[in-house]
């Protein structure tokens, strides 16, 4: 859509924004999964720290890109932000749907009982 509306620079900016978000949240999800499988009691703390770190990384990279010369036009910067927002929304919805469909027990049954 960005390429059709505003050209190649806008499309590149949207792709960089989406790629940045996918890279950061993929690493965060993987690290959280590894910690949760090794030490489930630490998973909430790691999730909070991971979320704060993800926000900081995305914000710092976004500021570095927008203050630099990579995407100088306002339209390209808008598409960079739009790519980041769309990727975040898609990731969040996909995560919610997959989590809701997961068949994870919420409690343990007593031995030999139903």
MODA-V674698 format. One record per pair of residues at least 4 apart in sequence whose C-alpha atoms are under 6 Angstrom apart, sorted by the first residue. I is the first residue (numbers start at 1). J is the second residue. D is the distance in whole Angstrom. If there is no record, write none. Layout:
{{I	J	D} {I	J	D}}
//
This chain:
{{2	6	6} {2	10	5} {2	11	5} {3	7	4} {3	8	5} {3	11	5} {6	10	6} {10	76	4} {10	79	6} {13	76	6} {13	79	6} {13	80	5} {14	79	5} {14	80	4} {14	83	4} {15	19	6} {16	20	6} {17	80	5} {17	83	5} {17	84	5} {18	83	5} {18	84	5} {18	87	5} {19	23	6} {21	84	6} {22	26	6} {25	29	6} {28	50	6} {32	36	6} {35	39	6} {36	40	4} {36	43	5} {43	47	6} {46	50	6} {56	60	6} {58	62	6} {63	67	6} {64	68	6} {71	76	6} {79	83	6} {87	91	6} {91	95	6} {95	99	6}}
//
